[in-house]
Amino acid sequence: MKINFYTRPGCTLCDEGRIIVQRVCGDRPWNEINVDDDPELQAEYGEFVPVIEVDGRRLGQWRIDEARLREAIEGKAPRRRFFRRARR
């Protein structure tokens, strides 16, 4: 399993997300990648950091959803989000 956490220095949301990633991942290896170190990553992620990906699947950006990350790591089916349709 490959877990990538895309961040940039001075980002308070990244600092908050890092705490969640550390808590959820425990002893599992994960990579923190500074998008500012690579112009291509900087162009791709821009102001969307932090971003968390598990096995290449983007699970979230800006705010890291602890439950969703835990589900992805533990191999559970992702939570479904149900939206009510507007009545006509």
Secondary structure as GFF3:
##gff-version 3
##sequence-region A 1 88
A	DSSP	beta_strand	3	7	.	.	.	ID=ss1
A	DSSP	alpha_helix	12	25	.	.	.	ID=ss2
A	DSSP	beta_strand	31	34	.	.	.	ID=ss3
A	DSSP	three_ten_helix	35	37	.	.	.	ID=ss4
A	DSSP	alpha_helix	39	45	.	.	.	ID=ss5
A	DSSP	beta_strand	51	54	.	.	.	ID=ss6
A	DSSP	beta_strand	57	61	.	.	.	ID=ss7
A	DSSP	alpha_helix	66	74	.	.	.	ID=ss8
###
